[in-house]
Amino acid sequence: MFWCGSGLAVMGAEEAFSRTVPASDFAAAGLGKLSAQELARLDALVRDFKSGALEAARREVAAASEARAKAEAAAARAEEEARTVRAAATSRAEEAAEPKGERSLLARAKVLLTPGTQVEYSTLDARIVGEFHGWQPRTVFTLDNGQRWQVIGGDSYVVSGEPGPKVKIVPGVLGTFWMHVDGHRQRAKVAILSAGK
């Protein structure tokens, strides 16, 4: 009768990890330096690890991170599609507003790109107009050549005010562009909003 009751007690309450470690191992691992609260936390972590709670928490964090990445990618695609639609609508409106005989050089230089067409971009050197304080998503920079570029990446970069630094816009892969600000290691992924002069 006694054995049966103690067996149930052992099954019902598992002994704490810190009490199961031999005294020599306990001292060698430096566990004797821990306070009662720290030992209780260690016992809880070991218990959770054994029960799989930590692994479940890791899976939840990984799933949340993956979902956030998918949502950010979908938002970036939607923004790119909206930008393309706005650009096409602006172009059609400009063409409709211009008399046929007086089309601008930019309008006459437009070409229709078909799949497989190779486009070559070059690096652009300019200066930011006004004070530079870094960027955050959707920050718009006006350059001294009249062009306006918008940050499309998700990163932020903050600096103390700096008057009109030099910038270099460098083409990346798949039609992307990166803005490098003179004297700073960080770079921003950007898209052109207006061609300027």
Disulfide bonds with the S-S distance in Angstrom:
none
